[in-house]
Amino acid sequence: MPDTQNPDGPAQPRILVVRTRYVGDTVLAIPFLRNLRWHFPAARIDVLVEKGAGSVLADCPSIDELIVAPAAPRSRSPFAGLRANAAWLRARRYDRAYVLKRSVSSLLPVWLAGIPHRVGFAEQGGGLLLSRAVRIREHRHEVEVFLDLLRADSIPVDDGHNENWVADEVGRKVDAILRDRSPGRARVFVAPRSTAVEKEWPVERMARVVAWLVVNRGCDIFFCGAPRDMKMHERIAELAGHAGSRRVHDLTKDLDLRHTGALLSRMDLCLGIDTGLLHVAASHGVPVVALFGPTDPNQWCPWGTELEVLRSSRTKKPLSQWIHEALFPATVAGLRWPTGIADIHDIDVDDVIAAIERRLAGRSRAAG
């Protein structure tokens, strides 16, 4: 157990963690939150999230409350919302704040609220607004980037292992659905859609993989995303043909994000592009096959689970990056995957199937 003495403030501080926006980034903060709680077992720890995405932390035992900033008041002044958020945070009387988001807009309310001890990233452009400003090492995984904030604050960290939780009532609802739809067969969750179209793999290829999973591996396929994703889910099932008619299940209308986490925890495999649901699957220890295009898997691959990353070795880099890496080879030494931007269309169906075979090895083909 780490030393819980804190020379820089009260022994039972009120701590704010700012991690708004995306699902994946929020899940990747779990190791940070666990280590923060271990160091401050008696602290009040609140996490500022956005409504919706923050629910992936609903059952996290390391925090006291998920909080959402109140809606900004109607005003012609662009600073009215900022001042209102700062006043709201000031009223909550926090002693420490850790800003896990790289934006001045996230840092300013914390600074204006007068929170005495503020830790964040120098890249936020607000080094003068922070008590400790931490520089981000290039290509470093996001989990380690978050943990670096604790290290800079002289807080010991563990091995950074991943974890997640499912409340009993949430798990019971999902288990009831699965008993009806997938009795005794291997289950594969597919996450094919992103808000960035350049990260998406062609639906025709995904459909071929889905058909293979159903016919050759006897699997049931599950989709569950945002309502805007349903057309793509439907198209993949349609292109999979007869194979997808009984074995492809879209639960988007049935489950919210919290229940989707429970669904993912019951899967044998998660297949998808670089999107937040892969990180949720990994946090539950589910094996993942991840297809990467323009984003850097060294920074964004699912964390702490059995993992296959497929990405083209043909990457493009601006001249400035080539020069930087030639002058400072230590920045890319030991990386698992090449840097630069890849095209996800370079990934072949056969390579994806081979990766799935490796992750599903040992599971017999189910009948029916």
C-alpha positions in Angstrom: 0.0 0.0 0.0 1.5 3.4 -0.9 2.3 6.0 1.7 -0.9 8.0 2.3 0.8 11.0 3.9 0.4 14.2 1.9 2.7 17.0 2.8 1.1 19.4 0.3 -2.4 19.7 1.8 -5.0 18.2 4.2 -4.9 14.5 5.0 -8.4 14.1 3.7 -8.5 16.4 0.7 -11.4 17.1 -1.6 -10.0 16.1 -5.1 -11.4 17.0 -8.5 -10.4 14.9 -11.6 -11.4 16.5 -15.0 -11.9 13.9 -17.8 -14.6 15.1 -20.1 -15.7 13.9 -23.5 -14.9 10.6 -25.1 -15.7 7.1 -23.8 -12.3 5.6 -24.6 -10.3 8.4 -22.9 -12.6 8.1 -19.8 -12.1 4.3 -19.5 -8.3 4.7 -19.8 -8.4 6.9 -16.7 -9.3 3.9 -14.5 -5.7 3.0 -13.5 -5.1 6.7 -12.7 -8.2 6.8 -10.4 -7.3 3.5 -8.6 -3.8 4.8 -7.8 -5.2 8.2 -6.7 -7.6 6.4 -4.3 -4.9 4.2 -2.9 -2.8 7.2 -2.1 -5.7 9.2 -0.6 -8.0 6.5 0.9 -10.0 9.0 3.0 -10.2 11.7 0.3 -13.3 12.9 -1.5 -12.7 12.2 -5.2 -15.1 13.6 -7.8 -14.7 13.1 -11.5 -16.0 15.8 -13.9 -17.4 14.1 -17.0 -19.9 14.8 -19.7 -23.3 13.4 -19.5 -23.4 10.0 -21.3 -19.8 9.1 -21.7 -19.1 9.4 -18.0 -21.5 6.5 -17.2 -18.7 4.1 -18.1 -17.3 5.0 -14.6 -20.7 4.6 -12.9 -19.6 1.5 -10.9 -16.0 2.5 -10.3 -15.2 2.1 -6.5 -12.3 4.6 -6.6 -14.5 7.7 -6.9 -17.2 9.3 -4.8 -19.3 11.0 -7.4 -19.5 11.6 -11.1 -20.4 15.3 -11.6 -21.5 17.1 -14.7 -21.1 20.9 -15.1 -24.5 22.7 -15.1 -25.7 24.2 -18.3 -24.2 27.6 -19.1 -26.5 30.6 -18.5 -27.9 32.4 -21.4 -25.7 35.4 -22.1 -24.2 37.4 -24.9 -20.8 37.2 -23.1 -18.6 34.2 -24.2 -17.1 34.2 -20.7 -20.4 33.8 -18.9 -20.3 30.0 -19.0 -16.7 29.9 -17.9 -17.4 32.2 -14.9 -20.4 30.1 -14.0 -18.5 26.8 -14.1 -15.7 28.4 -12.0 -18.2 29.6 -9.4 -19.8 26.2 -9.3 -16.4 24.4 -8.7 -15.4 27.0 -6.1 -18.5 26.3 -4.1 -17.5 22.6 -4.0 -14.3 23.6 -2.1 -11.7 21.3 -3.8 -8.2 21.2 -2.5 -6.6 19.5 -5.5 -7.4 19.1 -9.1 -6.0 16.8 -11.8 -6.9 17.8 -15.4 -6.6 14.8 -17.6 -7.7 16.7 -20.7 -5.4 18.6 -23.0 -7.3 21.9 -23.4 -7.2 25.3 -21.9 -11.0 25.4 -21.8 -10.8 22.5 -19.2 -8.1 24.1 -17.2 -9.4 27.7 -17.0 -12.5 26.9 -14.7 -10.2 25.0 -12.4 -7.8 27.9 -12.2 -10.5 30.5 -11.8 -12.1 28.4 -9.1 -9.0 28.9 -7.0 -8.3 25.3 -6.4 -4.9 25.5 -4.6 -3.1 22.4 -6.1 -3.6 21.9 -9.9 -1.8 19.3 -11.9 -2.1 18.9 -15.7 -0.3 18.9 -19.0 2.1 21.6 -20.2 0.7 21.0 -23.7 -2.6 22.6 -22.5 -0.9 25.9 -23.1 -1.6 26.8 -19.5 1.6 26.0 -17.7 1.3 29.2 -15.7 -2.1 28.1 -14.5 -0.8 24.8 -13.1 1.0 24.0 -9.9 2.7 21.1 -11.8 2.8 21.1 -15.5 3.8 17.7 -17.0 5.1 17.3 -20.6 3.7 14.4 -22.6 6.3 12.0 -24.1 5.6 11.3 -27.8 3.9 8.0 -28.6 3.4 7.2 -25.0 0.3 5.2 -24.2 -2.6 7.3 -22.8 -2.8 5.3 -19.6 0.9 6.0 -18.9 0.4 9.7 -19.8 -2.3 9.9 -17.1 -0.2 8.0 -14.6 2.7 10.5 -15.3 0.6 13.2 -13.6 0.7 11.2 -10.4 4.4 10.4 -10.7 5.1 14.1 -11.2 3.1 14.7 -8.0 5.3 12.2 -6.1 2.4 9.7 -5.9 3.5 6.0 -6.3 1.7 4.0 -8.9 1.2 0.2 -9.4 1.6 -1.8 -12.6 -1.2 0.2 -14.3 -3.4 -2.9 -14.7 -6.9 -2.5 -16.2 -10.2 -3.3 -14.6 -13.9 -2.5 -14.6 -17.0 -3.5 -12.8 -20.7 -4.5 -13.4 -23.4 -3.8 -10.9 -25.5 -6.9 -10.0 -28.8 -5.5 -11.4 -27.1 -4.4 -14.6 -25.5 -7.8 -15.1 -28.8 -9.6 -14.5 -30.6 -7.6 -17.2 -27.8 -8.4 -19.8 -27.6 -12.1 -18.8 -31.4 -12.4 -19.3 -31.0 -11.0 -22.8 -28.1 -13.3 -23.6 -30.0 -16.4 -22.4 -32.6 -15.8 -25.0 -30.4 -14.8 -27.9 -27.1 -16.7 -27.5 -27.4 -19.9 -25.4 -24.0 -21.7 -25.2 -22.4 -20.2 -28.3 -19.3 -18.1 -28.6 -20.0 -14.4 -28.6 -18.2 -11.7 -30.5 -18.9 -8.0 -30.2 -18.3 -5.9 -33.3 -17.6 -2.2 -33.1 -17.4 -1.0 -36.7 -18.2 2.7 -36.6 -16.4 5.9 -35.6 -17.1 9.6 -35.6 -14.1 9.9 -37.9 -14.8 8.1 -41.2 -11.1 7.7 -42.0 -10.9 5.2 -39.0 -13.6 3.0 -40.4 -12.9 -0.3 -42.3 -15.1 -1.0 -45.4 -18.4 -2.5 -44.3 -18.2 -5.1 -47.1 -15.0 -6.5 -45.5 -16.5 -6.4 -42.0 -19.5 -8.3 -43.3 -17.2 -11.0 -44.8 -15.6 -11.5 -41.4 -19.0 -11.6 -39.6 -20.2 -14.3 -42.1 -17.1 -16.3 -41.4 -17.5 -16.0 -37.6 -21.1 -17.3 -37.9 -20.5 -20.1 -40.4 -17.0 -21.2 -39.6 -16.8 -20.5 -35.9 -20.5 -20.9 -34.9 -20.5 -17.5 -33.1 -23.2 -15.1 -32.3 -22.4 -11.4 -33.3 -23.5 -8.5 -31.2 -23.7 -4.8 -32.0 -24.5 -2.0 -29.5 -23.7 1.6 -30.1 -25.3 5.0 -30.6 -28.5 5.3 -32.6 -26.6 6.8 -35.5 -24.6 3.5 -35.8 -27.6 1.3 -36.5 -27.7 1.8 -40.2 -24.1 0.5 -40.5 -25.0 -2.5 -38.2 -28.0 -3.3 -40.4 -25.9 -3.0 -43.6 -23.2 -5.4 -42.3 -25.9 -8.0 -41.3 -27.5 -7.6 -44.7 -24.2 -8.1 -46.6 -23.4 -11.1 -44.4 -26.4 -12.8 -46.1 -28.3 -15.7 -44.6 -25.4 -16.3 -42.2 -26.3 -13.1 -40.4 -30.1 -13.5 -40.3 -30.3 -15.4 -37.0 -27.0 -14.9 -35.4 -26.4 -11.1 -35.7 -28.0 -9.1 -32.8 -28.1 -5.3 -32.6 -28.9 -4.3 -29.0 -28.6 -0.5 -29.5 -32.2 0.1 -28.7 -32.2 -2.1 -25.7 -29.1 -1.0 -23.7 -27.5 2.2 -22.6 -23.8 2.7 -22.2 -23.6 1.3 -18.7 -25.4 -1.9 -19.8 -23.2 -2.1 -22.9 -20.3 -2.4 -20.6 -21.9 -5.4 -19.0 -22.7 -6.9 -22.4 -19.0 -6.5 -23.4 -17.9 -8.2 -20.2 -19.9 -11.3 -21.3 -18.2 -11.5 -24.7 -15.5 -14.0 -25.8 -13.9 -11.4 -28.2 -14.3 -7.8 -29.3 -13.5 -6.9 -32.9 -13.5 -3.3 -34.1 -11.8 -0.2 -35.3 -10.1 2.3 -33.0 -13.1 3.4 -31.0 -14.2 3.7 -27.3 -16.0 0.4 -27.0 -12.8 -1.5 -27.6 -11.4 0.2 -24.5 -14.4 -0.8 -22.5 -14.0 -4.4 -23.6 -10.3 -4.4 -22.6 -11.1 -3.0 -19.2 -13.3 -6.1 -18.6 -10.4 -8.4 -19.7 -12.0 -9.4 -23.0 -9.6 -10.2 -25.8 -9.6 -7.6 -28.5 -8.8 -7.6 -32.3 -8.3 -3.9 -33.2 -8.0 -2.4 -36.7 -6.0 0.8 -36.8 -5.6 3.3 -39.6 -4.5 7.0 -39.0 -4.3 6.9 -35.2 -1.2 5.7 -33.3 -1.7 2.3 -31.6 1.3 3.0 -29.5 -0.8 5.6 -27.8 -4.3 4.3 -28.3 -4.3 0.5 -28.4 -6.7 -1.2 -25.9 -4.9 -1.5 -22.6 -4.2 -4.5 -20.4 -5.8 -7.4 -22.3 -5.1 -10.1 -24.9 -4.6 -8.0 -28.0 -4.1 -8.2 -31.7 -3.5 -4.9 -33.5 -3.8 -4.9 -37.3 -2.3 -1.9 -39.1 -0.5 -1.4 -42.4 3.2 -1.1 -42.2 3.1 1.5 -45.0 2.8 4.7 -43.0 3.1 8.3 -44.2 5.0 10.9 -42.2 5.6 14.6 -42.8 9.2 15.6 -43.5 9.4 17.3 -40.1 8.6 14.0 -38.4 11.2 12.1 -40.4 13.8 14.6 -39.4 12.8 14.7 -35.7 12.9 10.9 -35.5 16.3 10.8 -37.2 17.7 13.4 -34.8 16.1 11.9 -31.7 15.8 8.1 -32.3 15.0 7.6 -28.6 11.5 9.0 -29.2 10.7 5.9 -31.3 13.0 3.3 -29.7 11.1 0.2 -28.5 7.7 1.1 -30.0 5.6 -1.9 -30.9 4.2 -0.3 -34.0 5.6 2.1 -36.6 4.8 5.8 -36.3 3.0 7.8 -39.0 -0.4 7.7 -40.6 -1.6 4.4 -42.1 -4.6 3.7 -44.4 -7.1 1.3 -42.8 -8.1 0.1 -46.2 -4.7 -1.7 -46.5 -5.9 -4.3 -43.9 -7.0 -7.6 -45.6 -9.9 -9.8 -44.5 -7.7 -12.8 -44.3 -5.3 -11.1 -41.9 -8.3 -10.2 -39.6 -9.6 -13.7 -39.7 -6.2 -15.1 -38.8 -6.0 -12.7 -35.9 -9.4 -13.8 -34.7 -8.4 -17.5 -35.0 -5.5 -16.8 -32.7 -7.7 -15.2 -30.1 -10.5 -17.8 -30.3 -8.1 -20.7 -30.3 -9.3 -23.5 -28.1 -13.0 -22.8 -28.4 -14.8 -25.5 -30.3 -17.3 -24.6 -33.0 -20.8 -24.5 -31.5 -23.6 -26.4 -33.0 -26.8 -24.8 -34.3 
